[in-house]
Amino acid sequence: ASPTFFEQWTDHLAFIGEQVMIVQSEKQPIIGIEKGIDSHGNLVLLLADNVEKTFEVGDVHLRPLNASNESGGKHA
């Protein structure tokens, strides 16, 4: 996809620059700062140890950290 496509996609992502929690079935939640998406469409988080980690967006449930106890959230 073109750079323009990724710019437009990133402009419409929820929670960019915010602390979020990733919930994956049967795994511990992961907390980090949402950085955006990579060229493969994976969600990029900056973790507490300053390491960026990618997640396949179809496999995660993304929630803003301040709403972690509420039902709902967004599928990435």
MODELLER restraints for C-alpha pairs under 7 A, 6 or more apart:
rsr = mdl.restraints
at = mdl.atoms
rsr.add(forms.Gaussian(group=physical.xy_distance, feature=features.Distance(at['CA:10:A'], at['CA:36:A']), mean=6.16, stdev=0.5))
rsr.add(forms.Gaussian(group=physical.xy_distance, feature=features.Distance(at['CA:10:A'], at['CA:37:A']), mean=6.90, stdev=0.5))
rsr.add(forms.Gaussian(group=physical.xy_distance, feature=features.Distance(at['CA:15:A'], at['CA:34:A']), mean=6.47, stdev=0.5))
rsr.add(forms.Gaussian(group=physical.xy_distance, feature=features.Distance(at['CA:15:A'], at['CA:64:A']), mean=6.77, stdev=0.5))
rsr.add(forms.Gaussian(group=physical.xy_distance, feature=features.Distance(at['CA:16:A'], at['CA:34:A']), mean=5.15, stdev=0.5))
rsr.add(forms.Gaussian(group=physical.xy_distance, feature=features.Distance(at['CA:16:A'], at['CA:35:A']), mean=5.88, stdev=0.5))
rsr.add(forms.Gaussian(group=physical.xy_distance, feature=features.Distance(at['CA:16:A'], at['CA:36:A']), mean=6.21, stdev=0.5))
rsr.add(forms.Gaussian(group=physical.xy_distance, feature=features.Distance(at['CA:17:A'], at['CA:33:A']), mean=5.80, stdev=0.5))
rsr.add(forms.Gaussian(group=physical.xy_distance, feature=features.Distance(at['CA:17:A'], at['CA:34:A']), mean=5.30, stdev=0.5))
rsr.add(forms.Gaussian(group=physical.xy_distance, feature=features.Distance(at['CA:17:A'], at['CA:35:A']), mean=5.91, stdev=0.5))
rsr.add(forms.Gaussian(group=physical.xy_distance, feature=features.Distance(at['CA:18:A'], at['CA:33:A']), mean=5.34, stdev=0.5))
rsr.add(forms.Gaussian(group=physical.xy_distance, feature=features.Distance(at['CA:18:A'], at['CA:34:A']), mean=5.83, stdev=0.5))
rsr.add(forms.Gaussian(group=physical.xy_distance, feature=features.Distance(at['CA:19:A'], at['CA:31:A']), mean=6.98, stdev=0.5))
rsr.add(forms.Gaussian(group=physical.xy_distance, feature=features.Distance(at['CA:19:A'], at['CA:32:A']), mean=5.45, stdev=0.5))
rsr.add(forms.Gaussian(group=physical.xy_distance, feature=features.Distance(at['CA:19:A'], at['CA:33:A']), mean=4.34, stdev=0.5))
rsr.add(forms.Gaussian(group=physical.xy_distance, feature=features.Distance(at['CA:19:A'], at['CA:34:A']), mean=6.44, stdev=0.5))
rsr.add(forms.Gaussian(group=physical.xy_distance, feature=features.Distance(at['CA:19:A'], at['CA:64:A']), mean=6.26, stdev=0.5))
rsr.add(forms.Gaussian(group=physical.xy_distance, feature=features.Distance(at['CA:19:A'], at['CA:65:A']), mean=5.71, stdev=0.5))
rsr.add(forms.Gaussian(group=physical.xy_distance, feature=features.Distance(at['CA:20:A'], at['CA:31:A']), mean=5.68, stdev=0.5))
rsr.add(forms.Gaussian(group=physical.xy_distance, feature=features.Distance(at['CA:20:A'], at['CA:32:A']), mean=5.63, stdev=0.5))
rsr.add(forms.Gaussian(group=physical.xy_distance, feature=features.Distance(at['CA:20:A'], at['CA:33:A']), mean=5.97, stdev=0.5))
rsr.add(forms.Gaussian(group=physical.xy_distance, feature=features.Distance(at['CA:20:A'], at['CA:34:A']), mean=6.53, stdev=0.5))
rsr.add(forms.Gaussian(group=physical.xy_distance, feature=features.Distance(at['CA:20:A'], at['CA:62:A']), mean=6.81, stdev=0.5))
rsr.add(forms.Gaussian(group=physical.xy_distance, feature=features.Distance(at['CA:20:A'], at['CA:63:A']), mean=5.54, stdev=0.5))
rsr.add(forms.Gaussian(group=physical.xy_distance, feature=features.Distance(at['CA:20:A'], at['CA:64:A']), mean=4.29, stdev=0.5))
rsr.add(forms.Gaussian(group=physical.xy_distance, feature=features.Distance(at['CA:20:A'], at['CA:65:A']), mean=4.56, stdev=0.5))
rsr.add(forms.Gaussian(group=physical.xy_distance, feature=features.Distance(at['CA:21:A'], at['CA:29:A']), mean=6.31, stdev=0.5))
rsr.add(forms.Gaussian(group=physical.xy_distance, feature=features.Distance(at['CA:21:A'], at['CA:30:A']), mean=5.47, stdev=0.5))
rsr.add(forms.Gaussian(group=physical.xy_distance, feature=features.Distance(at['CA:21:A'], at['CA:31:A']), mean=4.43, stdev=0.5))
rsr.add(forms.Gaussian(group=physical.xy_distance, feature=features.Distance(at['CA:21:A'], at['CA:32:A']), mean=6.58, stdev=0.5))
rsr.add(forms.Gaussian(group=physical.xy_distance, feature=features.Distance(at['CA:21:A'], at['CA:62:A']), mean=5.96, stdev=0.5))
rsr.add(forms.Gaussian(group=physical.xy_distance, feature=features.Distance(at['CA:21:A'], at['CA:63:A']), mean=5.30, stdev=0.5))
rsr.add(forms.Gaussian(group=physical.xy_distance, feature=features.Distance(at['CA:21:A'], at['CA:64:A']), mean=6.16, stdev=0.5))
rsr.add(forms.Gaussian(group=physical.xy_distance, feature=features.Distance(at['CA:21:A'], at['CA:65:A']), mean=5.48, stdev=0.5))
rsr.add(forms.Gaussian(group=physical.xy_distance, feature=features.Distance(at['CA:22:A'], at['CA:29:A']), mean=5.49, stdev=0.5))
rsr.add(forms.Gaussian(group=physical.xy_distance, feature=features.Distance(at['CA:22:A'], at['CA:30:A']), mean=5.05, stdev=0.5))
rsr.add(forms.Gaussian(group=physical.xy_distance, feature=features.Distance(at['CA:22:A'], at['CA:31:A']), mean=6.37, stdev=0.5))
rsr.add(forms.Gaussian(group=physical.xy_distance, feature=features.Distance(at['CA:22:A'], at['CA:60:A']), mean=6.17, stdev=0.5))
rsr.add(forms.Gaussian(group=physical.xy_distance, feature=features.Distance(at['CA:22:A'], at['CA:61:A']), mean=5.70, stdev=0.5))
rsr.add(forms.Gaussian(group=physical.xy_distance, feature=features.Distance(at['CA:22:A'], at['CA:62:A']), mean=4.84, stdev=0.5))
rsr.add(forms.Gaussian(group=physical.xy_distance, feature=features.Distance(at['CA:22:A'], at['CA:63:A']), mean=6.54, stdev=0.5))
rsr.add(forms.Gaussian(group=physical.xy_distance, feature=features.Distance(at['CA:23:A'], at['CA:29:A']), mean=4.78, stdev=0.5))
rsr.add(forms.Gaussian(group=physical.xy_distance, feature=features.Distance(at['CA:23:A'], at['CA:30:A']), mean=6.76, stdev=0.5))
rsr.add(forms.Gaussian(group=physical.xy_distance, feature=features.Distance(at['CA:23:A'], at['CA:60:A']), mean=5.85, stdev=0.5))
rsr.add(forms.Gaussian(group=physical.xy_distance, feature=features.Distance(at['CA:23:A'], at['CA:61:A']), mean=5.07, stdev=0.5))
rsr.add(forms.Gaussian(group=physical.xy_distance, feature=features.Distance(at['CA:23:A'], at['CA:62:A']), mean=6.47, stdev=0.5))
rsr.add(forms.Gaussian(group=physical.xy_distance, feature=features.Distance(at['CA:24:A'], at['CA:59:A']), mean=6.69, stdev=0.5))
rsr.add(forms.Gaussian(group=physical.xy_distance, feature=features.Distance(at['CA:24:A'], at['CA:60:A']), mean=5.16, stdev=0.5))
rsr.add(forms.Gaussian(group=physical.xy_distance, feature=features.Distance(at['CA:24:A'], at['CA:61:A']), mean=6.41, stdev=0.5))
rsr.add(forms.Gaussian(group=physical.xy_distance, feature=features.Distance(at['CA:31:A'], at['CA:47:A']), mean=6.68, stdev=0.5))
rsr.add(forms.Gaussian(group=physical.xy_distance, feature=features.Distance(at['CA:32:A'], at['CA:45:A']), mean=5.50, stdev=0.5))
rsr.add(forms.Gaussian(group=physical.xy_distance, feature=features.Distance(at['CA:32:A'], at['CA:46:A']), mean=5.24, stdev=0.5))
rsr.add(forms.Gaussian(group=physical.xy_distance, feature=features.Distance(at['CA:32:A'], at['CA:47:A']), mean=4.49, stdev=0.5))
rsr.add(forms.Gaussian(group=physical.xy_distance, feature=features.Distance(at['CA:32:A'], at['CA:48:A']), mean=6.35, stdev=0.5))
rsr.add(forms.Gaussian(group=physical.xy_distance, feature=features.Distance(at['CA:33:A'], at['CA:45:A']), mean=5.34, stdev=0.5))
rsr.add(forms.Gaussian(group=physical.xy_distance, feature=features.Distance(at['CA:33:A'], at['CA:46:A']), mean=4.99, stdev=0.5))
rsr.add(forms.Gaussian(group=physical.xy_distance, feature=features.Distance(at['CA:33:A'], at['CA:47:A']), mean=6.62, stdev=0.5))
rsr.add(forms.Gaussian(group=physical.xy_distance, feature=features.Distance(at['CA:34:A'], at['CA:44:A']), mean=6.18, stdev=0.5))
rsr.add(forms.Gaussian(group=physical.xy_distance, feature=features.Distance(at['CA:34:A'], at['CA:45:A']), mean=4.64, stdev=0.5))
rsr.add(forms.Gaussian(group=physical.xy_distance, feature=features.Distance(at['CA:34:A'], at['CA:46:A']), mean=6.48, stdev=0.5))
rsr.add(forms.Gaussian(group=physical.xy_distance, feature=features.Distance(at['CA:35:A'], at['CA:44:A']), mean=5.35, stdev=0.5))
rsr.add(forms.Gaussian(group=physical.xy_distance, feature=features.Distance(at['CA:35:A'], at['CA:45:A']), mean=5.42, stdev=0.5))
rsr.add(forms.Gaussian(group=physical.xy_distance, feature=features.Distance(at['CA:35:A'], at['CA:46:A']), mean=6.56, stdev=0.5))
rsr.add(forms.Gaussian(group=physical.xy_distance, feature=features.Distance(at['CA:36:A'], at['CA:43:A']), mean=5.92, stdev=0.5))
rsr.add(forms.Gaussian(group=physical.xy_distance, feature=features.Distance(at['CA:36:A'], at['CA:44:A']), mean=5.35, stdev=0.5))
rsr.add(forms.Gaussian(group=physical.xy_distance, feature=features.Distance(at['CA:37:A'], at['CA:43:A']), mean=4.57, stdev=0.5))
rsr.add(forms.Gaussian(group=physical.xy_distance, feature=features.Distance(at['CA:37:A'], at['CA:44:A']), mean=5.37, stdev=0.5))
rsr.add(forms.Gaussian(group=physical.xy_distance, feature=features.Distance(at['CA:38:A'], at['CA:44:A']), mean=6.67, stdev=0.5))
rsr.add(forms.Gaussian(group=physical.xy_distance, feature=features.Distance(at['CA:42:A'], at['CA:54:A']), mean=5.80, stdev=0.5))
rsr.add(forms.Gaussian(group=physical.xy_distance, feature=features.Distance(at['CA:42:A'], at['CA:55:A']), mean=5.36, stdev=0.5))
rsr.add(forms.Gaussian(group=physical.xy_distance, feature=features.Distance(at['CA:42:A'], at['CA:56:A']), mean=4.83, stdev=0.5))
rsr.add(forms.Gaussian(group=physical.xy_distance, feature=features.Distance(at['CA:42:A'], at['CA:57:A']), mean=5.71, stdev=0.5))
rsr.add(forms.Gaussian(group=physical.xy_distance, feature=features.Distance(at['CA:43:A'], at['CA:54:A']), mean=5.42, stdev=0.5))
rsr.add(forms.Gaussian(group=physical.xy_distance, feature=features.Distance(at['CA:43:A'], at['CA:55:A']), mean=5.08, stdev=0.5))
rsr.add(forms.Gaussian(group=physical.xy_distance, feature=features.Distance(at['CA:43:A'], at['CA:56:A']), mean=6.33, stdev=0.5))
rsr.add(forms.Gaussian(group=physical.xy_distance, feature=features.Distance(at['CA:43:A'], at['CA:57:A']), mean=5.83, stdev=0.5))
rsr.add(forms.Gaussian(group=physical.xy_distance, feature=features.Distance(at['CA:44:A'], at['CA:52:A']), mean=6.49, stdev=0.5))
rsr.add(forms.Gaussian(group=physical.xy_distance, feature=features.Distance(at['CA:44:A'], at['CA:53:A']), mean=5.71, stdev=0.5))
rsr.add(forms.Gaussian(group=physical.xy_distance, feature=features.Distance(at['CA:44:A'], at['CA:54:A']), mean=4.52, stdev=0.5))
rsr.add(forms.Gaussian(group=physical.xy_distance, feature=features.Distance(at['CA:44:A'], at['CA:55:A']), mean=6.53, stdev=0.5))
rsr.add(forms.Gaussian(group=physical.xy_distance, feature=features.Distance(at['CA:45:A'], at['CA:52:A']), mean=5.50, stdev=0.5))
rsr.add(forms.Gaussian(group=physical.xy_distance, feature=features.Distance(at['CA:45:A'], at['CA:53:A']), mean=5.41, stdev=0.5))
rsr.add(forms.Gaussian(group=physical.xy_distance, feature=features.Distance(at['CA:45:A'], at['CA:54:A']), mean=6.37, stdev=0.5))
rsr.add(forms.Gaussian(group=physical.xy_distance, feature=features.Distance(at['CA:46:A'], at['CA:52:A']), mean=4.42, stdev=0.5))
rsr.add(forms.Gaussian(group=physical.xy_distance, feature=features.Distance(at['CA:46:A'], at['CA:53:A']), mean=6.48, stdev=0.5))
rsr.add(forms.Gaussian(group=physical.xy_distance, feature=features.Distance(at['CA:57:A'], at['CA:76:A']), mean=4.83, stdev=0.5))
rsr.add(forms.Gaussian(group=physical.xy_distance, feature=features.Distance(at['CA:58:A'], at['CA:76:A']), mean=6.38, stdev=0.5))
rsr.add(forms.Gaussian(group=physical.xy_distance, feature=features.Distance(at['CA:60:A'], at['CA:75:A']), mean=6.57, stdev=0.5))
rsr.add(forms.Gaussian(group=physical.xy_distance, feature=features.Distance(at['CA:60:A'], at['CA:76:A']), mean=6.40, stdev=0.5))
rsr.add(forms.Gaussian(group=physical.xy_distance, feature=features.Distance(at['CA:61:A'], at['CA:73:A']), mean=6.90, stdev=0.5))
rsr.add(forms.Gaussian(group=physical.xy_distance, feature=features.Distance(at['CA:61:A'], at['CA:74:A']), mean=6.15, stdev=0.5))
rsr.add(forms.Gaussian(group=physical.xy_distance, feature=features.Distance(at['CA:61:A'], at['CA:75:A']), mean=4.81, stdev=0.5))
rsr.add(forms.Gaussian(group=physical.xy_distance, feature=features.Distance(at['CA:61:A'], at['CA:76:A']), mean=6.33, stdev=0.5))
rsr.add(forms.Gaussian(group=physical.xy_distance, feature=features.Distance(at['CA:62:A'], at['CA:73:A']), mean=6.06, stdev=0.5))
rsr.add(forms.Gaussian(group=physical.xy_distance, feature=features.Distance(at['CA:62:A'], at['CA:74:A']), mean=5.32, stdev=0.5))
rsr.add(forms.Gaussian(group=physical.xy_distance, feature=features.Distance(at['CA:62:A'], at['CA:75:A']), mean=5.78, stdev=0.5))
rsr.add(forms.Gaussian(group=physical.xy_distance, feature=features.Distance(at['CA:62:A'], at['CA:76:A']), mean=6.11, stdev=0.5))
rsr.add(forms.Gaussian(group=physical.xy_distance, feature=features.Distance(at['CA:63:A'], at['CA:73:A']), mean=4.85, stdev=0.5))
rsr.add(forms.Gaussian(group=physical.xy_distance, feature=features.Distance(at['CA:63:A'], at['CA:74:A']), mean=6.20, stdev=0.5))
